[in-house]
Each structure stands twice: as C-alpha cells, then as structure tokens.
Amino acid sequence: MNALTRSGLIVRSGLTTVLAVVLALLAVPAQAAQTPAERAREIAAALAKDPLYIDPAYKTGLPQNLRDAVRAKAEALDYPVYTIVLPLTPSDVFQGKESNALTLVIDALRKPGLYVVTDGGQRFPYYKVNDVPQLGEDNDRLQNARSHALEDTGYDAGPTEVIARFYELLAGPVLGPVDRKNTPVRQPSSSGSSDEGNGSTVVAIVIAAVALMVVLGLIIGLRRGGGSSRPRREKAFSIPPHVAQTVAAERRRRLTQETTSELTTLGSELAALPSTEGAGLKHQQAALDAHHAAGKVLDASRDLVDLVGAMVLLDQARREYDQAVAIAAGRKVDDVPPLCAFNPLHGRASGRPTQVESDGTTVPLPLCAECRQALKRGTAPKSLPGEDGPYWHGDDLWARTFFGNLTDDLPAAVMRGQHRS
C-alpha cells in the first residue's frame, strides 16, 4: 500500500490491525480447547486417506523423495502399516507420550495394522500392533528390527531414514539381538511395544519412590538450615520448532548476504588483477573459474547446503587469488588449510587430513579440531544438516565430494551442472 500517508487509509489500516488481533485472540482458545481424542481423530482421518501422516511442523523438512521411501518400504510388508511423524512435548495434548498418541489414534481409526510414531527428532520410533496375525506375539522380531535399524542408519540419521530401514528389516528374515557395545546410544522416550508396559510400570514406581525420598530429604534439609541462598536448578530450555526455523532462516539470510558481498568484492579484485604468466596465470585462472562457479551456485541456491557450496567455492577462489597476487609480487604465500569437510561453517581444518573410513573405504578429509575430537571420542561430529540428517547423506555433488575435497576440480563439476544431479 503506497498511500498509507493519507489519513483515511491510516484509520482503515488501524481498524484492520485491531480486527486481526481480535480474531487471533479468539482463535487461541479454540485451538487450546482441542482434546486428546479430537486430535487423535484428526490424525486418524488423515491416516485413512494416507497411511503416512506428517505434522505440518515437519512437512517442510521432509521432501517428497524421503516420504516415498517410507511408503515404499511400508507397502512391501504384507500387513497394513500406519506411520505418524509429529512433534511431541510435555505440554501437548498427548503429554509428550508416544503411547498416548498411538492408543488414541488406534481407537479412533479402528483398523488392524502396525502403528509407528516418531517425534521427528532423534528418539527411536515407538510402535503398537493392533490385530495383526502375521506379527502375533513375536515382539522380539519388532524389537530386534528396530534396534538393527538404529545401528544400520547411524546416530545422525533422520526419522524417515530410520523408519524406512525398520520396515525394510521387518520384510526380511528374523534378526537376532544387537550387540549394544557397538551401537550408538539414542535414548527412546518410551518402550517399543505394549508388552513392555509391566516392566516399565515397576521401574516407574521404584523411580517415583526414590524421587519422593529425595524431595522429602531436601525439604527437611532446607527447613533445618533455615533456607538456602543457592539458586534452584531450572529445567533446561528447549527451543520450539517454529523458533528454530526462524533462527535457521535468519542464519541463512546472513550467510547469503555475506557470501554475496564477498562475491562482489572478489570479483572487483580479480578484474583489477594484472595478467600474469606461468604459475601466476594458472592461479589467476583457477580463481576466476571458482568465482564464476560460486556465482552460478549462489544465484540458483535452493537450501543451506547449496549456499555453503557457494561459500566453499568463493573460499577456493580467494586462496587462488592470494597465490596469484603473491607470485606477481615475487613473494611466497603460506598454504591456507581448506574449510572443514563435515561442516565448512566450522572454519578452517586443523592439522593434517584425517583418515575417515566408511564401508571399507578410507578417505582423507580436512576436519576442524571439534570434528576431529568427536571422531576420536567415537561420537558423531556436528555435520552440516541436510534434508534428512547430515548433508553427506544426500547424493548431490556436495555430498559425493565432501564439498570438493574428493575431486580435483570442483568449479568444473559445477559448470557441467553436476551439482544439480
């Protein structure tokens, strides 16, 4: 609206704002009034149309190809499978418990099948069986398949990858238990089958009794000591999904701005660089090629991984430019380490390349100190996130080459369009 300076439009805009606020306030109680049964019926209605239900909070983070993989693996089983991906928190209608969600959804849908729910994070899928003769009382089959799925997909696997592998294993032969000594730990929020309820109840009672004794001891201690000046430990704050999305969007906006600025600055410097010969000309041409490729990637970037790819190319162009300038001036420039292969946003690599082994293949990768230490501890490094887990779970150019660390000419690959395959 370009006529907001007029008083009439200002009044109209003010009334519109007030009306929007009133409607928003009226909508909050209606949403908050939804009961667990109503929410379960809502999910059940969606499952009746599509056996894969994904909450709107996660739909943007789960592309179609990953959803199709889950559907294909589920359809390969000879019994119905219903998959639910939704956020679960203690403040939601299900009290953050997968068992509550599944019990109510099964009651609302009233169809036989294997029901699986995950909160979309790194907790293991929870499942319930409802009148499936093929599974019967064989809970070991389900538990072992689930445990093997975690071991096969790794600690950083996304929810769809774990679930798809779970279904794939269920379609195969019966598996034995997993050796927990060699399996990454991913704590489930609850048990995997309904028959585990008795043991969980006993454990819960014991824990509750111990907790009660501890609380009583603290109360008595505080009364005897006349109170305490020590601050009370509060529950750790967890960022809600919608806030995390806002933070991610802002981070990408800033990175886009910084990369665009560097692209312009380096372009001007390359244009002003006098022509050189020999080794200097080689570095100058390499800088121009990397700069051109970075601009191409940046213009068509679709996500954070593409954006980081443009940043990596620009960093390569800058290092080649510095070499060309040094040779033209008759001096030597020390080699600058490349960016961390697991997450270029971590900064420069530290020390010599690290030998990383996977599926019998060993590759040397430049890693930052944090990622090197994580591998030494046997824990997952904080890799750059992709569509479903670490970016290198994908099949694009960035994943296949660890952002150019496994190829001699990343700019040429980009110019051939391989970053889009």
Secondary structure, 3 states (H helix, E strand, C coil): CCCCCCHHHHHHHHHHHHHHHHHHHHHHHHHHCCCHHHHHHHHHHHHHHCCEEECHHHHCCCCHHHHHHHHHHHHCCCCCEEEEECCCCCCCCCCCCHHHHHHHHHHHHCCCEEEEEECCCCCCCEEEEECCCCCCCCHHHHHHHHHHHHHHHCCCCCHHHHHHHHHHHHCCCCCCCCCHHHCCCCCCCCCCCHHHHHHHHHHHHHHHHHHHHHHHHHHHHHHHCCCCCCCCCCCCCCCCHHHHHHHHHHHHHHHHHHHHHHHHHHHHHHHCCCCCCCHHHHHHHHHHHHHHHHHHHHHCCCCHHHHHHHHHHHHHHHHHHHHHHHHHCCCCCCCCCCECCCCHHHCECCCCCEEEEECCEEEEECCCHHHHHHHHHCCCCCCCECCCCEHHHCCCHHHHHCCCCCCCCHHHHHHCCHHHC
